[in-house]
């Protein structure tokens, strides 16, 4: 496999991984730290307000998720994330099907480690990649550098990666004004209340980010080109007002995107450090060699 092909595959896959991995969470609420307790709520909105605050306050959790995007990819993620001071944590991400899995297989592996820190995201690539890049296994994606790419989607990615909690799904439902209580159900053996609603993706991207008018306009254009208009969100909240499951679905030009995530062990201790510099390649260096087309796919993932 030619080095340019390996470079293109690893850059594209790693950027998509960053986006879909963080989709297990969402953007930071900015809410206060009111403690959520098991109470009886008089309306879905009251219940969601309490769940949003309780989940934000928990500050960390174990995450298990799966994502599919038409025939482009299917992937799973498993690990733990913290959001008390920017996103931090570790996920093991495995591509299980689609074009991305085949591309990763050619690049030497279908599984990779994703490491999130407040200022950068790191992807551990294959031995085949390391053999062609001075023995270095990790690619570093500084969020400031990502913000310069892909128009509004790059700026949006930076914003999402630096301001993240899993209560984004709850916030989206609250902001949409379209939410209903479906009923009581079991999630992994735990009693939970199921809520559902539909949101306007571009409108809520503006409400839940810190983008400038120009950046937001660029993002909306990219969402439109990707065929993304609305997104259906289902969430399940337990008796302690904590989010335990979410499903997000959206029709896109490349197929239907479905993301399912489960949250457990809130408050778990999470430790993540930058990989050794001697084992890390900065993606901007790879971009200079491989060209801007190597980050294709980033705009279609921001909706998740």
C-alpha positions in Angstrom: 0.0 0.0 0.0 1.5 3.3 -1.0 2.4 5.8 1.7 0.1 8.5 0.2 -2.8 6.0 0.4 -2.0 5.1 4.0 -1.8 8.8 4.8 -5.1 9.6 3.2 -6.9 6.7 4.9 -5.4 7.4 8.4 -6.2 11.1 8.3 -9.7 10.6 7.0 -10.6 7.8 9.4 -9.0 9.6 12.4 -10.9 12.8 11.8 -14.2 10.9 11.4 -13.4 9.0 14.6 -12.8 12.2 16.5 -16.2 13.4 15.4 -18.2 10.2 16.0 -16.4 9.5 19.2 -17.3 12.8 20.7 -20.8 12.3 19.4 -21.2 10.0 22.4 -21.2 13.1 24.4 -22.1 16.5 22.9 -21.4 20.1 23.8 -21.2 21.6 27.3 -24.4 22.9 28.9 -22.9 25.8 30.8 -25.6 25.1 33.4 -25.1 25.3 37.2 -24.2 22.3 39.2 -27.5 21.5 40.9 -27.6 18.0 42.3 -30.2 15.8 40.7 -32.2 13.5 42.9 -34.9 10.9 42.4 -38.1 13.0 42.3 -41.5 13.1 40.7 -41.7 15.6 37.8 -44.9 17.3 36.7 -43.9 17.6 33.0 -41.3 16.2 30.5 -39.6 19.6 30.4 -39.2 19.7 34.1 -37.8 16.1 34.1 -35.4 17.0 31.3 -34.2 20.1 33.1 -33.3 18.0 36.1 -31.6 15.3 34.0 -29.6 17.9 32.2 -28.2 19.4 35.4 -27.6 16.0 37.1 -25.7 14.5 34.1 -23.6 17.7 33.8 -22.7 17.5 37.5 -21.6 13.9 37.4 -18.5 15.0 35.3 -17.5 11.6 34.0 -18.9 8.2 32.9 -18.2 5.0 31.2 -19.4 5.1 27.6 -20.4 2.3 25.2 -21.6 3.3 21.8 -22.3 2.2 18.2 -22.6 4.3 15.1 -23.6 3.5 11.5 -23.6 5.8 8.5 -25.2 4.2 5.4 -22.7 2.0 3.7 -19.8 4.3 4.6 -19.1 2.9 8.0 -20.3 1.1 11.2 -18.2 1.4 14.3 -18.3 0.8 18.1 -16.6 2.7 20.9 -15.9 1.7 24.5 -14.2 3.5 27.3 -14.6 6.4 29.7 -14.8 10.2 29.3 -14.7 13.1 31.7 -16.0 16.6 31.1 -15.3 18.6 34.2 -12.7 20.8 32.5 -12.9 20.1 28.8 -13.1 16.7 27.3 -10.7 14.1 28.6 -10.6 10.3 28.3 -9.9 7.2 26.3 -12.0 5.2 23.8 -11.2 2.0 21.9 -12.9 2.4 18.5 -13.4 -0.5 16.2 -14.7 -0.3 12.6 -17.0 -3.2 12.0 -18.3 -2.6 8.5 -18.6 -0.3 5.5 -16.0 1.5 3.4 -14.2 2.8 6.4 -13.6 -0.7 7.8 -12.2 -1.8 4.5 -10.0 1.3 4.3 -8.7 0.7 7.8 -8.1 -3.0 7.1 -5.9 -1.9 4.2 -4.1 0.5 6.5 -3.2 -2.3 8.9 -6.0 -2.5 11.5 -9.7 -2.0 12.1 -9.3 -1.0 15.7 -7.7 2.1 17.1 -7.2 3.9 20.4 -8.6 7.4 20.7 -7.3 9.7 23.4 -9.0 13.0 24.2 -7.4 16.0 26.0 -8.7 19.6 26.4 -6.5 20.9 23.6 -6.0 18.0 21.3 -7.2 14.6 20.1 -4.8 11.7 19.5 -5.4 8.6 17.3 -3.1 5.6 17.6 -2.7 4.0 14.2 -1.3 0.7 12.9 2.2 -0.7 12.7 2.0 -0.3 9.0 1.4 3.5 9.5 4.3 3.7 12.0 6.6 1.9 9.6 6.1 4.6 7.0 6.3 7.5 9.4 9.5 7.1 11.3 8.1 4.6 13.8 5.5 7.0 15.1 2.2 5.4 16.0 0.1 8.4 17.1 -1.4 11.3 15.2 -2.0 14.5 17.1 -5.0 16.7 16.1 -4.7 20.1 17.9 -8.2 21.6 18.0 -6.9 25.0 16.9 -5.5 23.4 13.8 -8.7 21.5 13.1 -10.7 24.8 13.4 -8.8 26.0 10.3 -10.1 23.2 8.2 -13.4 22.4 6.6 -15.0 25.8 7.0 -17.7 25.9 9.7 -17.4 22.2 10.4 -13.8 22.6 11.6 -14.7 25.4 13.9 -17.7 23.4 15.2 -15.5 20.4 15.8 -13.1 22.5 17.9 -16.0 23.9 19.9 -17.5 20.5 20.5 -14.3 18.8 21.5 -13.4 21.5 24.0 -16.9 21.9 25.6 -18.4 18.5 26.0 -20.8 16.6 28.3 -23.2 13.7 27.4 -26.2 15.8 28.3 -26.1 17.5 24.9 -28.9 15.2 23.8 -31.0 16.4 26.7 -30.2 20.0 25.8 -31.2 19.4 22.2 -34.6 18.2 23.2 -35.1 21.0 25.6 -34.2 23.6 23.0 -36.3 22.0 20.3 -39.6 22.5 22.1 -40.7 19.2 20.6 -40.4 16.6 23.3 -42.8 13.9 24.6 -42.7 11.3 27.3 -42.9 7.8 25.7 -43.0 5.8 28.9 -41.2 3.6 31.4 -38.7 1.0 30.1 -35.8 -1.1 31.2 -32.2 -0.1 30.1 -29.6 -2.7 31.0 -31.8 -3.8 33.9 -32.4 -0.3 35.2 -35.8 1.4 35.3 -35.7 4.5 33.0 -38.1 7.0 31.5 -38.0 7.3 27.7 -38.3 10.7 26.0 -38.4 11.5 22.3 -38.3 14.5 20.0 -37.2 16.0 16.7 -34.7 18.8 16.3 -33.5 21.1 13.6 -29.8 20.3 13.3 -28.5 23.6 11.9 -30.7 25.7 14.1 -29.6 23.9 17.3 -25.9 23.9 16.2 -26.1 27.6 16.5 -27.8 27.6 19.8 -25.4 25.1 21.3 -22.0 26.4 20.1 -19.8 29.5 20.2 -19.4 29.9 16.5 -19.2 33.3 14.7 -21.9 34.2 12.2 -19.6 33.3 9.3 -18.6 30.0 10.9 -22.3 29.1 11.5 -23.2 30.0 8.0 -20.5 27.7 6.7 -21.6 24.9 8.9 -25.3 25.3 7.8 -24.1 25.1 4.2 -22.2 21.9 4.8 -25.1 20.4 6.7 -27.3 21.2 3.7 -24.9 19.7 1.3 -24.7 16.6 3.4 -28.5 16.3 3.3 -29.0 16.9 7.0 -32.0 18.8 8.1 -33.7 17.2 11.1 -32.6 14.7 13.7 -34.7 12.4 15.9 -33.4 12.0 19.4 -34.5 9.4 22.0 -33.1 9.5 25.5 -33.6 7.4 28.6 -33.2 8.8 32.1 -32.9 6.7 35.3 -34.4 7.4 38.8 -31.4 9.5 39.7 -32.0 11.8 36.8 -29.0 10.6 34.9 -28.9 9.9 31.2 -28.4 6.1 30.7 -29.1 5.7 27.0 -29.5 7.9 23.8 -30.3 7.2 20.2 -29.9 9.8 17.5 -31.0 9.3 13.9 -30.7 11.5 10.8 -31.1 11.1 7.1 -28.0 12.2 5.2 -26.9 12.3 1.6 -24.6 9.3 2.3 -27.3 7.3 4.0 -29.0 7.1 7.4 -26.9 8.0 10.4 -27.8 6.2 13.7 -25.8 6.6 16.9 -26.6 4.7 20.1 -24.8 5.3 23.4 -25.1 3.8 26.9 -23.7 5.6 30.0 -22.8 3.9 33.3 -20.6 4.4 36.3 -21.0 8.1 36.6 -18.2 9.7 38.6 -15.6 7.1 37.5 -12.0 8.3 37.7 -10.6 9.1 34.2 -6.9 9.6 33.5 -5.5 10.6 30.1 -2.1 11.9 29.1 -0.6 13.0 25.8 1.4 10.1 24.1 5.2 10.5 24.1 6.3 13.2 21.6 8.8 10.8 20.1 5.9 8.5 19.1 3.6 11.2 17.8 3.2 12.8 14.3 1.3 16.1 14.0 -1.5 15.9 11.5 -0.5 19.2 10.0 2.8 17.6 8.8 0.8 14.8 7.1 -1.5 17.4 5.5 1.4 19.1 3.9 2.4 15.8 2.3 -1.0 14.5 1.6 -3.1 17.5 0.6 -6.3 18.9 2.0 -8.5 16.2 0.5 -7.3 13.8 3.2 -9.9 15.1 5.7 -13.0 14.2 3.6 -15.8 13.1 5.7 -15.6 15.7 8.5 -18.5 17.7 7.4 -20.9 14.7 7.3 -20.2 13.8 10.9 -20.8 17.0 12.7 -24.5 16.3 12.8 -23.9 13.4 15.2 
